[in-house]
C-alpha cells in the first residue's frame, strides 16, 4: 500500500509539468527534511533484517524523491541514501545466504532461501529509477557489482513456480527492472571492460579473467560470454552470463546450486582394513571435494564433508548395523550413532555433532557438523570425553579457554531442568562450566543463554544474556505467577534485577507451537508442543500492571497467539492482572484495531501456527449449532468440545474472526495471493444469532451482548402480580399511562400532601430531564412537583407518553409509603385532562423561590403587624418630637409626654394598616389606600411599603384539587402572614 501511494500521480499541475501530488518535491527545504527523515529511519532499522518491509518503503520513497526532484544536489543526496540502503541490504542478503548454507533441515533451508531471495530483490529496488536518472545510482564498479550479485542471487533462489509465491509482486517488479536495465547493462559492459570481471570474481572467487567479454548476436543477444585464463593446474573454462535473467553457466553447466536431477553415487573397493568389507574408491581429499557421504540416513550419523588431509572411509555390515570407520594416517576412528548416546548427552550434542571414537585411546570426540575444517580430523577445540575407566574426563579447549560440560545427571543439571522445564525439555538443555566457575545454561533451540555463579547457587541470580539486566523470577510470593493465563504450562517469567521487587519490570517468554488442551479439575490445562521443532520461536510479552494486560511486541502473530491463549485459559472468575475473564479479554483484543493491523495473512506453519491457522482455531472455539432434525427448524443440536469448559466456548468468537477475514478480503487487492481465507463452519447462522440474543441478557455489549433485534425473542408470560407488590404497582401505572386513562383515581385531599411538604420549589427542570433517569429513584416530590405539573399539563400523548410512563413507573416502584399511588394517578390526571392546560401555576419572579406552605391558608394579623412594624417613622422624625414644653414642666416630664403621645398614635396607625391589608384577603396584588397619610402618617410612604410587602411574599400561592361529582376544579388560594 505504501508503494502504491508513493507511485500515485493524480492530476497534472496547472503551471508546471509535474503532478499535483509531486508539488512538494519542488521545495528544496522539504526535500532536505525528507532525506533527513529517511536517513534517520534507516539508521534505526539497519541492524534488524526483520524490517525488510520498512526497508522496501524507504527505498521506494528515496527512489521517487530522486526521480521527481528538480535539484541536482538533492538527486545526489538521494542517490547516496539509496547506496546506504543497498549496503545494508547486501549485508542482510549475505547473512541469509550463510544461514541457508548451514541449514540442517529442508524446512529451515526453504525458510532462509526465501528470505535471501527477498533481500536480493529488495536490494535491486535501489536501482529502480527512471532511465534519465540511472547514472546517479549505478556510476561505479561497486554499484555494477552489487547489481550483478543480486541478480545472480534472485536467479539461483527463485522457486520454479512463483504463481503462489507470497512475494510475487516484488518478483514481478524485479523482472520489470531487469528488462529496463538490460540495454543499459550492455552499454556499461562495453564501456567498462573490467566491471563484469569484478562482479563475477565476487560471486565466484576462483574466477580468473581471460579473454574480453563478447556479446552474442540475435537470437542470443541477451547472453555475453568469455573464456577464463588457463594454467598448469587448471583448464580454461567458457563462461556465459545472461544479462536479463542473471544466469551463470560454466562450460554449459549451471553455476551455484546443482540441478535437482543430480544424485550422488559412490564407488567402492574391497577394504584393506581388517574387519571391514568395503572402502571408498577415492579418499576424501581436495581432488573430489564435492563428494559427500550421507550415512546419517542409514545410521543416524550426519553427512561427511571433504577435508584437506586424505581420509579413507570404510564400511561394513554387522548384524544388520552399518559400521563406518575412518583412517587418517595411522589413527583409526569409528563413527558412533547418536542413538547409542541418547539419555547421556543433551540433544544438541547428539544431532549437531558427528561422534568419532578413537579406537586406540578410547576417546570420544564430538566434531561439529557445521565446521568442515574439523569434521575429518581431530581438533583441540572439539568436545572430547575419555571413556577409559581409569581416566574419565570432559573438556573443550579452544580460543575462549577451558569449558567443561556439566554431567547430564548431576544435581545442578536436574535443578536447571526443573526451572526451565516449562519451556524446554531436559534433553535440549546444555550446561557448561567456565574456568571462573560461571555456569552457562544454553537453550539452543530458543537461541537463549543464561548464566549464574556456580560457587553460590542459592544467592546467585540466573541472568539472561539475551535481555540485559533481566533475571529469572524465582521469588516465592510472585515468581512465575503472571496474574493471567492460568492453566498455561509453558512460559518463563523474567524480571529486572536492579529494580525493587514490587516495581520490577516483568516479561514473559511463551514458545510458539501447536497448542494442546485438556480439562483438569474444572480448569483448562494448556500445553504448547515444540518437541518436533529444530528451532523454537517464542513470543515476548511485557506484564503491564498499570494497564492490566500483556503487551505484545506488535506482530500480528503474537497478538493472535495471546488472544488464543486468553480464550483457552478462561474461567468464570476474572484474572487478577486484567480484571476480566479470559473470554472477555480475548473478545476485547479480537475486536480491537490491532487485530486489523496486518499486511497479509500467511499460512506458513513451518515455525508453528500461522496467522490464518490461529484465526481458524479461535473461530472453532464457538460451538457448532445445527437444526435437529436437519430438515426441520424446531430443535437445535449443539456440539461442544469435550476438552474445554463451556464458558471457554463463546458464540462471538466466530463472528469476530469473520469480521477480520472480511477486512482481509477488502484489502487483499493490494497483495498477490490466491489463499482462501474462509473459515469452515457448518453452524446455522440463525441459530448463532439466536444464541447471541439469548446471551445478551447475561453479557454486556462489548463481550457478546451487542444485539439490535428482537425477532427471536419469546413472549414473556408474567407470573401472578398483585397491587401490593412493587411489580404490581409498576404494572398498574404503566397500564394506565399506556391506555392514557382520562378517569384515574386521584387524591381528594391534595392540600394535605402539599402542607405536609411545607415548601414547594418553583424551579422548573428542562423537559429533556423528564424520562427514565436514576434520579427518580430518590427524588423529593416537593422539589419536582412544580416541574411535573407544568410538564404534564403541556404534554401530548404522541410525543410524551413514554416519558411520563418511565417517570411514573419509577416513582411507583418506590413503594406506597414513599409515593402513594393516588398521588401518582393525580400527576397522570394533569396530563390526560386538557382542562389543566390553561390553568397556569402562580407566576414567581425568582426561579429560586420556594413556596413556604407553613404560613397556612389564612392571613394572620400578627404576621402583618410584624412586617408593617418594620416601616415606622422614628421618634426623632415624628410630630410628637417637636411638641413644645408646658409652663412649669420639667425636661423629664416633657420627654415622657412626647413619648406617650408618639407611641399612642403609632399603635393606632399600625392597627389601621393591619386592618386595611387584612381586609384585602384574598387578592392577587395589594392596593394602597387612596389617602394613606390620613390613616397612618407615622409609617413610611406606601411606595416603599407595597413593593417590600410583595417582595417579602405576603401572598403565597398554593393549588389543590377538589373532587366533585362534576369532575375537577382548580382553586387558587393565596396565603400570607
Residue pairs with C-beta under 8 A, 6 or more apart in sequence:
1 599
1 670
2 57
2 60
3 56
3 57
3 60
4 670
6 57
6 60
6 61
6 64
7 60
7 64
8 21
9 19
9 21
9 22
10 19
10 20
10 21
11 19
11 20
12 18
12 19
12 20
13 19
13 20
13 22
13 23
16 23
16 26
18 25
18 26
18 68
22 68
24 30
25 31
25 65
25 68
25 69
25 70
26 69
26 70
28 71
28 74
31 65
31 69
31 71
31 74
32 74
32 77
34 61
34 65
35 62
35 65
35 74
35 77
35 78
35 81
38 58
38 61
38 62
38 65
38 81
39 81
39 84
41 54
41 58
42 55
42 58
42 81
42 84
42 85
42 88
45 51
45 54
45 55
45 58
46 88
49 92
49 95
49 96
49 115
49 119
52 92
52 118
52 119
52 122
53 599
55 85
55 88
55 89
55 122
56 122
56 125
56 170
58 85
59 82
59 85
59 122
59 125
59 126
59 128
60 125
62 78
62 81
62 82
62 85
62 126
63 78
63 82
63 125
63 126
63 128
63 129
65 74
65 78
66 74
66 75
66 78
66 79
66 82
66 129
66 133
66 136
66 137
67 129
67 130
67 133
69 75
69 78
75 133
75 136
76 136
78 136
79 136
79 137
82 126
82 137
83 126
83 137
83 143
85 126
86 123
86 126
86 143
86 146
89 119
89 122
89 123
89 126
90 123
90 146
90 149
90 150
92 119
93 116
93 119
93 120
93 123
93 150
93 153
96 112
96 115
96 116
96 119
97 112
97 116
97 153
99 112
99 115
100 109
100 112
100 113
100 116
102 370
103 109
103 111
103 112
104 351
104 352
104 369
104 370
104 534
105 534
107 534
107 606
108 534
108 535
110 606
111 606
111 607
113 157
114 157
114 167
116 153
116 157
117 153
117 154
117 157
117 158
117 167
117 171
118 167
118 170
119 153
120 149
120 150
120 151
120 153
120 154
120 157
121 150
121 154
121 167
121 170
121 171
121 173
121 174
122 170
123 146
123 150
124 147
124 150
124 151
124 154
124 174
124 177
125 173
125 174
125 177
126 137
127 134
127 137
127 138
127 147
127 177
127 181
128 173
128 177
129 136
129 137
131 180
131 184
134 181
134 184
137 143
138 144
138 147
138 184
138 188
141 192
141 194
141 195
141 198
144 188
144 192
144 195
144 196
144 198
144 199
145 195
145 198
145 199
145 202
147 181
147 185
147 199
148 196
148 199
148 200
148 203
148 246
149 199
149 202
149 203
151 178
151 245
151 246
152 203
152 246
152 248
152 256
154 171
154 174
154 246
155 245
155 246
155 247
156 256
156 257
158 171
159 165
162 168
162 171
163 674
164 674
165 171
165 672
166 600
166 602
166 671
166 672
166 673
167 672
168 672
169 671
169 672
172 672
178 244
178 245
178 246
179 244
182 222
182 243
182 244
185 243
186 215
186 224
186 243
188 195
189 195
189 196
189 213
189 215
189 224
190 215
193 212
193 213
194 209
196 213
196 224
196 241
197 207
197 209
197 213
200 207
200 239
200 241
200 248
201 207
201 209
203 248
204 248
204 255
207 228
207 239
208 228
208 229
208 231
208 234
209 226
209 228
209 229
210 226
210 227
210 228
210 229
210 230
210 236
211 226
211 227
212 226
213 224
213 225
213 226
214 224
214 225
214 226
215 221
215 223
215 224
216 223
216 224
216 225
222 242
222 243
222 244
222 245
223 240
223 241
223 242
223 243
224 240
224 241
224 243
225 238
225 239
225 240
225 241
226 238
226 239
227 236
227 237
227 238
227 239
228 236
228 237
228 238
228 239
229 236
230 236
237 250
237 251
238 250
238 251
238 252
239 248
239 249
239 250
240 247
240 248
240 249
240 252
241 247
241 248
241 249
247 254
248 254
248 255
248 256
249 255
264 291
264 292
264 294
266 280
266 281
266 291
266 293
267 280
267 281
267 282
268 278
268 279
268 280
268 281
268 315
269 278
269 279
269 280
269 281
270 277
270 278
270 279
271 277
271 278
271 279
271 314
271 315
271 316
272 279
273 279
273 314
273 325
273 327
273 332
275 316
276 314
276 315
276 316
276 323
276 325
277 315
277 316
277 317
278 314
278 315
278 316
279 312
279 313
279 314
279 315
280 293
280 312
280 313
280 314
282 288
282 291
283 310
283 311
283 312
283 313
284 291
284 304
284 306
284 307
284 310
284 311
284 312
284 313
284 376
285 306
285 307
285 308
285 309
285 310
285 311
286 306
286 308
288 306
289 306
290 306
291 306
292 303
292 304
292 305
292 306
293 303
293 304
293 313
294 303
294 304
295 301
295 302
295 303
295 304
295 322
295 324
295 335
296 302
296 303
298 322
299 321
299 322
299 324
299 335
299 337
300 337
300 338
300 339
301 324
301 335
301 336
301 337
301 338
301 354
301 355
302 351
302 353
302 354
302 369
303 369
304 313
304 354
304 375
304 376
305 372
305 375
305 376
306 372
306 376
307 372
307 373
307 375
307 376
307 377
308 373
309 328
309 376
309 377
310 328
311 326
311 327
311 328
311 376
311 377
312 326
312 327
313 324
313 325
313 326
314 324
314 325
314 326
314 327
315 322
315 323
315 324
316 322
316 323
316 325
317 323
323 334
324 334
324 335
325 332
325 333
325 334
325 335
326 332
326 333
326 335
326 356
326 376
327 333
328 376
328 377
331 358
331 360
331 378
332 358
332 359
332 360
333 356
333 357
333 358
333 359
333 365
334 356
334 357
334 359
335 354
335 355
335 356
335 357
336 355
336 356
336 357
336 364
337 355
338 350
338 351
338 355
341 349
341 350
341 355
342 350
343 408
344 408
344 409
345 408
346 408
346 427
346 428
346 429
346 430
347 427
347 428
348 428
348 430
348 442
348 444
349 366
349 383
349 405
349 430
352 368
352 369
352 370
352 444
353 366
353 367
353 368
353 369
353 383
354 366
354 367
354 369
354 375
355 364
355 365
355 366
355 367
356 364
356 365
356 367
356 378
357 363
357 364
357 365
357 387
358 364
358 365
358 378
361 386
361 388
362 386
362 387
362 388
363 384
363 385
363 386
363 387
364 384
364 385
364 386
364 387
365 378
365 382
365 383
365 384
366 382
366 383
366 384
366 385
367 374
367 375
367 378
367 379
367 382
368 374
368 375
368 382
369 375
371 379
373 379
374 381
374 382
380 397
380 398
381 396
381 397
381 398
381 399
382 396
383 394
383 395
383 396
383 405
384 393
384 394
384 395
384 396
385 392
385 393
385 394
386 392
386 393
394 404
394 405
395 402
395 403
395 404
396 402
396 403
396 404
396 405
396 432
401 434
401 435
402 434
402 435
403 432
403 433
403 434
404 432
404 433
405 430
405 431
405 432
405 433
406 412
406 413
406 431
406 432
406 433
406 439
407 413
412 431
412 439
412 454
412 457
413 426
413 429
413 431
415 457
416 429
416 431
416 441
417 426
417 429
419 462
419 472
419 474
420 429
420 441
420 443
420 492
422 480
422 489
422 490
422 491
422 492
423 443
423 446
423 490
423 491
423 492
423 509
423 510
423 511
423 538
424 443
424 445
424 446
424 536
425 531
428 443
428 444
428 445
429 441
429 442
429 443
430 441
430 442
430 444
431 439
431 440
431 441
431 442
432 439
432 440
432 442
433 439
433 440
433 454
434 440
437 453
437 454
437 455
438 451
438 452
438 453
438 454
439 451
439 452
439 453
439 454
439 457
440 449
440 450
440 451
441 449
441 450
441 451
441 452
441 462
442 448
442 449
442 450
443 449
443 450
445 530
445 533
445 534
445 535
445 536
446 509
446 511
446 536
446 538
447 466
447 535
448 464
448 465
448 466
448 509
449 464
449 465
449 466
450 462
450 463
450 464
450 465
450 472
451 462
451 463
451 465
452 460
452 461
452 462
452 463
453 460
461 471
461 472
461 497
462 471
462 472
462 474
463 470
463 471
463 497
464 470
464 471
464 472
464 494
467 494
467 507
469 496
469 497
469 498
470 494
470 495
470 496
470 497
470 507
471 494
471 495
471 496
471 497
472 492
472 493
472 494
473 479
473 480
473 493
473 494
473 495
473 506
474 480
475 495
475 501
478 501
479 493
480 491
480 492
480 493
481 493
482 491
482 493
482 508
482 543
482 550
482 577
483 543
483 545
483 575
483 576
483 577
483 578
484 550
484 566
484 569
484 575
484 576
484 577
484 578
484 582
484 585
485 491
485 526
485 550
485 565
485 566
485 569
485 575
485 582
486 523
486 569
486 571
486 575
487 523
487 524
487 525
487 526
487 568
487 569
488 510
488 526
488 528
488 565
488 569
489 525
489 526
489 527
489 528
490 510
490 511
490 526
490 527
490 528
490 530
491 508
491 509
491 510
492 508
492 509
493 506
493 507
493 508
493 509
493 543
494 506
494 507
494 508
494 509
495 504
495 505
495 506
495 507
496 504
496 505
496 506
497 504
499 505
505 542
505 543
506 542
506 543
507 540
507 541
507 542
507 543
508 540
508 541
508 543
508 550
509 538
509 539
509 540
510 528
510 538
510 539
510 541
510 561
510 565
511 528
511 530
511 536
511 537
511 538
511 539
512 528
512 536
512 537
512 538
512 539
512 557
512 561
512 607
512 608
512 609
513 528
513 529
513 530
513 533
513 536
513 608
513 609
514 528
514 529
514 608
514 609
515 526
515 527
515 528
515 529
515 564
515 565
515 568
515 609
515 617
516 526
516 527
516 528
516 529
517 524
517 525
517 526
517 527
517 568
517 643
517 644
518 524
518 525
518 527
518 643
519 525
519 643
519 644
519 645
522 645
523 571
523 645
524 568
524 569
524 570
524 644
524 645
524 648
526 565
526 568
526 569
530 536
533 607
533 608
535 607
537 607
537 608
539 552
539 553
539 557
539 558
539 561
539 562
540 553
540 558
541 550
541 551
541 552
541 553
541 558
541 562
542 550
542 551
543 550
543 577
544 550
544 551
545 577
548 577
548 578
548 579
549 577
549 578
549 585
550 562
550 577
552 558
552 559
552 562
556 597
556 598
556 611
557 610
557 611
557 614
559 589
559 594
559 595
560 595
560 611
560 614
560 615
560 618
561 609
561 614
562 589
563 586
563 589
563 590
563 595
563 614
563 618
564 586
564 614
564 617
564 618
566 582
566 583
566 585
566 586
566 589
567 582
567 583
567 586
567 618
567 621
567 648
567 650
567 653
568 582
568 621
568 644
568 648
569 582
570 581
570 582
570 583
570 586
570 645
570 647
570 648
571 581
571 582
571 647
572 581
572 647
573 581
574 580
574 581
574 584
575 581
575 582
575 585
578 585
580 588
581 647
582 648
583 647
583 648
583 650
583 703
584 703
586 618
586 653
587 650
587 652
587 653
587 656
587 702
587 703
587 704
588 702
588 703
589 595
590 618
590 653
590 656
590 657
590 660
591 656
591 659
591 702
595 656
595 660
596 660
596 663
598 611
598 664
599 671
600 668
600 671
600 673
601 610
601 611
601 612
601 615
601 664
601 675
601 677
602 610
602 611
602 612
603 610
603 612
603 613
603 675
604 610
605 613
609 617
612 675
612 677
615 657
615 660
615 661
615 679
616 657
616 679
618 653
618 656
618 657
619 653
619 654
619 657
619 658
619 679
619 681
620 679
620 681
621 641
621 644
621 648
621 649
621 650
621 653
622 649
622 650
622 651
622 652
622 653
622 654
622 655
622 681
622 683
622 688
623 638
623 639
623 640
623 641
623 649
623 651
623 683
624 638
624 639
624 681
624 682
624 683
625 636
625 637
625 638
625 639
625 683
625 684
625 687
625 688
625 691
626 636
626 637
626 639
626 682
626 683
626 684
626 687
627 633
627 634
627 635
627 636
627 637
627 684
627 687
628 635
628 636
628 637
629 635
633 686
636 684
636 687
640 646
640 649
641 649
650 704
651 688
651 691
651 692
651 695
651 704
652 692
652 703
652 704
654 679
654 681
654 683
654 688
655 688
655 692
657 679
658 679
661 677
661 678
661 679
664 677
665 677
668 677
686 712
689 709
689 712
690 712
692 704
692 707
693 707
693 709
693 710
693 712
693 713
694 712
695 704
695 705
696 704
696 705
696 706
696 707
697 705
698 705
699 705
718 731
721 727
721 728
721 731
722 728
723 729
723 732
723 821
726 812
726 813
726 815
729 812
729 813
729 815
729 816
729 821
730 809
730 812
730 813
732 812
732 821
733 805
733 808
733 809
733 812
733 821
733 824
733 825
733 828
734 805
734 808
734 809
736 744
736 825
736 828
737 801
737 804
737 805
737 808
737 809
737 828
738 801
738 805
740 797
740 801
740 832
741 828
741 832
742 832
742 833
744 825
744 826
744 828
744 829
744 832
745 822
745 825
746 822
746 825
746 826
746 829
746 961
746 963
746 968
747 753
747 820
747 822
747 823
747 825
747 826
747 961
748 962
748 963
750 826
750 960
750 961
751 857
751 958
751 960
753 781
753 823
754 760
754 785
754 853
754 958
754 959
754 960
755 853
755 854
757 781
757 782
757 785
757 853
758 782
758 852
758 853
758 854
759 782
759 850
759 851
759 852
759 853
759 854
760 782
760 785
760 786
760 850
760 851
760 853
760 958
761 782
761 783
761 784
761 785
761 786
761 850
761 851
762 786
762 841
762 844
762 847
762 849
762 850
762 851
763 783
763 786
763 787
763 847
763 848
764 786
764 787
764 790
764 847
765 784
765 787
767 791
769 775
770 787
770 788
770 791
770 800
770 803
770 804
770 807
771 802
771 803
771 806
771 807
772 806
772 807
772 810
776 806
776 807
776 810
776 811
777 810
777 813
777 814
779 811
781 819
781 823
786 841
788 807
788 827
788 830
789 827
789 830
789 836
789 841
790 841
791 800
792 804
792 827
792 828
792 830
792 831
792 836
793 830
793 831
793 836
793 837
793 839
794 837
795 803
795 804
795 831
800 831
804 828
804 831
808 824
808 827
808 828
811 819
811 824
812 819
812 821
812 824
826 961
829 836
829 961
829 968
830 836
833 968
835 967
835 968
835 970
836 970
839 970
841 957
841 959
842 957
842 959
842 972
849 953
851 956
851 957
851 958
852 953
852 956
853 956
853 958
853 975
855 863
855 956
855 975
855 976
855 977
856 975
857 958
857 973
857 975
858 921
858 975
859 917
859 918
859 921
859 975
859 976
859 977
860 976
860 977
861 914
861 918
862 977
863 976
863 977
864 913
864 914
864 917
864 918
864 954
864 976
864 977
865 910
865 914
866 977
867 949
867 952
867 954
867 977
868 910
868 913
868 914
868 917
868 939
868 945
869 910
871 939
871 940
871 944
871 945
871 948
872 906
872 910
872 938
872 939
872 940
873 937
873 938
873 939
873 940
875 881
875 898
875 899
875 902
878 902
878 938
880 898
880 899
880 901
880 902
880 905
881 898
881 902
883 894
883 897
883 898
883 901
885 891
885 894
886 894
889 897
902 938
905 938
906 938
908 936
909 935
909 936
909 937
909 938
909 939
910 936
910 939
912 935
912 936
913 935
913 936
913 939
913 945
916 929
916 935
917 926
917 949
917 954
920 926
920 927
921 974
921 976
922 973
922 974
923 955
923 974
924 955
924 974
925 950
925 955
926 946
926 949
926 950
926 954
926 955
928 942
928 945
928 946
929 935
929 942
932 939
932 941
932 942
939 945
953 976
954 976
954 977
955 974
955 975
955 976
956 974
956 975
956 976
957 972
957 973
957 974
957 975
958 973
958 975
959 970
959 971
959 972
959 973
960 971
960 973
961 968
961 969
961 970
962 968
962 969
962 971
